[in-house]
Amino acid sequence: MKKILSILLCAAMLVAMFAFAGCEKKAETLKFGFAIDAEISAVESATAEKEGKGEVVINAAAVLVDAEGKIVKCVLDTADNTVNFTAEGKAVAAEEFKTKYELGADYGMVAYGGATKEWFEQADAFAAAVVGKTADEVKALATADGKGTDELITAGCTIGVNEFVAVVSEAAKNAAESSATADCNVQLGIVSAQSVKDATAEAAGANDVDTTIVAAVVDAEGKVVAMETDALQAKFAFDATGVCSVETGAIKTKNDLGADYGMVAYGGATKEWNEQADAFDAACIGLNATEIAALVAENGYNGVESLVSAGCTIGVADMVKAAVKAATVA
């Protein structure tokens, strides 16, 4: 009898365990949002005393947002890239492009600007302050003079915040369903590359900057669970005397341009740039940074065969570099 009772008791316990397991709540999935605001902020023609310049400023943000539209995690960065050219129509090659976050203390906001915190620390303070806020509540963090509210200043963000507010609120509004959870990290990778050509009497010179931006959500095992890739081109043309007539103002990313980018219409491709970027993003899901780095073919430009077969036939070197940055867990 005791044996039968023991068996029945064990069976009851097993039933209870399975019932409890069935009632366990799955981790809440979060929406993933990404936004870029870019503009050609300054253009100056060259003179005998001073090189001409073109400057493009790119603000990027990525967020995780809960079901109520509140930000759970946020990351942001800015690429402020300047190129130069001479009064003789010569393009000047830049040594390297780094984002403000990558520059760290070398950005010089403390050493030369008299600030109490460096740019990356102020960006971190802003990112921490928006947690728990909706897109509209983020917008309310900027005052009429472009500074932050007392809440932001107390948090350690004392610089102008208009750009932060605009790009983070846009990212939150863009947020779409994903498999990200609260234990995931959201990260950015930004890579800028220069293309130069000297001017002649017959043809304009060029000092252009192509920037690739990747936002990635990485799980606790270092694998990508969501990714979005975008890019933009800032073109600075000048004549043989260093005169540049490019206008300042907002510029669109390749994703924003869509079919207007013209890769199909004028480049003979079978898929537009944004479609190829989508194929790249899909191929990166489930991979870690090391595995993403291996997506470049031996020629250092195209993707490996599996990437090409997936629909990404363009050069992927900068995509991969940016994605590796975004997928690398510190």
N, C-alpha and C positions, 0 to 999 in steps of 0.2 A: 504493500500500500504506500509505504514511504517513497519507494522508488517511483511509483506512478505520480505521486504528488510532486516529487522533484522534477520529473520530466515536464509536468504541466506548468510548474513554476518557471522553468527555463524557457519553455515555449512562450509563456506570457511576457517574460522579460524581452525576448527577441522581438515579439510583436510590438512592444512598447518602444523599443529602440528604433525599429523601422518607422514607426509612426512619428517619433520625435524627429528623426532625420528628414522625413517628408515635410515636416512643418518648419524646418530651418529656412530662414530667409536667404535668398541669394544676394550677393553683393550688388548694390545699386549700380547700374550703368550710368555713365555720365555723357553728356554731349561734348563734342570737340569743336572748337571754333578757332579760326585763323584769319588774320587780316593784315594787309599791307597798305600803308599810305606813303606815296613817294612823290617827290617834286624836284625839279631843277630849281635850286634855290638861289643860285648866283651865276652870272656869266659876265666876264670882263674880257675885252679885247686886249691884245698885247701892245705894249709901247716900247720905245727904245730903252726905257728905264725899268720896266716891269713886265714879267711874263703874264700872258693872258691866262684865264682860268675858267673852268666849268665845274660846278659843284652840284652833286645830287645827294639828297638826304632821303633815306629810306627808313621808316619806322615800321617795325613788325611786332605782332603780339600773337600769342596762342593761349587759349584758356580751356579749362574743363568746367562745365556748367551742369548744375543739378536739374532735377525735374521742375523746380520752381523758378528756374532762370537765374539762380544765384551762382556766382563764380566760386568754384572750389579750389582751383589752382590757376596761376597766371605766370607767364614769363614774357618779357619784352626786351627788345634790343634795337639799336639804331646804327645804321651804316651811313657815315657822313664821308662821302668819297669826293676828292678834289683832283682834277687833272689839269695839266698846264701845257702851254704852247708858246712859242716865241714870235717876235716881230718879224722873223725871217721865215715863218711858216713851218717851223720844226716842232714836232710833237715830242713832249717830254715824258719819258717812261717813269711811272711810279715804282718805288721799290716794293711796296706791299700795301694791301688794304686790310685793315682790321676794323672790327666794329667797336663801338664805344665800350661795350661790355668786355670784349677781348683785350682792349687796351688797359683795362683795370686802372691802377694808380698812374700809369703813364699818360692817361688822358689829361691829367694835370689840373683838374678842377680844384683840388686842395692846394697843391704846390704853387699854382700860378693864378688861380681864380679866387683864392681866399675863402673857399667854401669849407664847411666843417666835415662834409662827407663827399667822397668821390662819386662820379656819375653812376657807376654800377651799384653802389650802396644806396643811392637815392632811387634808382630803378627798382631795386629789391624792396625798398620801403614802400614804394607805390604798389608793387605787385602784392605785397602782404596786406596793404590797406584795402584793396578791392575785394579780397576774399569775403564772401557772404553778401556781396552786393550784386544787384542786377545791372543791366546795361544802362538803364536810365539813372540809377543811383550813382554809377561811375561818372556819368556826364555832370552830375551835380557837384563833383569834387573840384571843378575848376571855377575860380572866381573871375570877375569881369576883367581883371588885369592880367589874366593868364596864369597867375600863381595858384597854388593849391589852397584848399580850405584849411582852417586851423587843425582839423583832424589829420590832414596830410603832413602839415608842417611839424606837428607834434610827433608824427610817426617817423620823421627824418627825411621827408622829401620837400626840400625848400626851393627847388628850381622850378622854372616854368613847366606846366604840366599839360598844356593844350594838346600837344601831340600824343602824349601818353593816353589822355582821356579819349581822344578821338579813335585811336587804333584799338585800345582795349575794349571800349564799348562796341565798336564795330565787330570785333572778334566774338564778343558775347552774343551779339545779334545773329551772327553767321553760324552759331553752334548748331551742329547736326548730330543725329543719333550715332553712337559708336559703342564699342565694347569696352571702353575705358572704365576703370573703377578708381576709387579714391586712393588706392595704393600705387597707382601709376604715376610716373613723372611726365610732365609736358615740357618739351624742350625745343629750342630753335637752333638751326645751323645756317649760317650766311657765308657765302663765298662770292667775292667780286674779282673779275678778271678784266684786264685792259687790252684794248686793240688800238694800235696806233698806225698812222700813215702821215708822212710829211706832205705839205701842200706844194704844188708847182704852179707855174703860170697858167697851166691848162686845167688843173683839177684841184679841188679843195682838199685840204688835209683833214684828218680825223683823229680824235682822241676820245674813244668811246669806252664806257664801262658797262659790262654785262654782270648783273648780280642775280644769283640764284638763292632762293630762300626756302628752307624746308622746316616745317613744323612736324614734330613727331610725338606720339604718346608711347612711352616705353614702360613695360610691366616690371614686376619685381625681379624677373629673371633676365632682364635686359633685352627682351624681344619687343619689336614694334607691334603695337596693336592698332594704331591709326597713324596716317601720315598724309600730309598735303604738301605738294611742291609747286612753287611759282617762280617766276623770273621776270626781269625787266631790263630794258636797254636804255641807257642814257647816252645820246649821241651828241658830240660837240664837234661841229665842222668849222673850219676857219680857212681863210685864204692865205696867199703867200706873204702877206704883210701882217698876219696875225689877227686879222679882224674876224670876230665871231658874231654872227647875227642870230644865234639860237635864242629863243625866248624862254624866260623863266615860267614856272607854273607846274601844275600837277601832271604826272605822266601815268599811263595805264600799265598794268602788268600784262604778261602774256596770257594769263588766264582770263583777265578782264577783256582783253581784245578778242579772245575766242577765234572765230573764223576770220575776223579782220586782220589777224596776224599774217595770214596769207601763205602759210606753209603748204597748203593744198593747192590754192588757186595759182600761186606764183612759183612755188618751190617744187612742185611735182610730187609731193608726199601723198601717201594714201590716208594719213590721219593728221589732223591739226595738232599744233603744239600742246594745247591743253589736254587733248585726248591721249597723247603720248605720255604726258606727265601723269595722267591718271593710271596708265598702264604701269609706269614706273612705281608709283605709290603702291599699287596692288601687289606688285612683285616683292616689295619690301616687307609686307605684313608677315609676321612670324619670324623675321630674321633679326639677328643682333648686329652690332656695328661692324664686327669683323666679317660677317657674312655679306653685309651690304657692300663693303669695300671690294669684295670679290666679284661684284657684278660688272666691273669694267673689263673689256676684252684686252688681249695682250697688246693691241695697238695703242692702248691708253686713251682711247677716244670713244669708240662705240661700246654698246653693251654686249654681254655674253649672249650666246645663242638663245638661251631660255628667255632672256629679256626681249630680244628681237622678236621671237615667236609670240611673246605676249602682247606685242603691238608697240613697243618702244624702239624705233629704228634710228632715232637721232643720236647725236653725240651725248654721252651721259657723264663725262668726266666731272664736271662741276656739280651736277645733280648728286652724284655719288659722294663727292667731297662734303657737300652740304648735309646730305642725309647721314653720313657717318658722324659728323659733328652733332647733329640733332639726336642721334641714337646712342651716343656715348654717355654712359652714366658715370658721373664723377665719383 
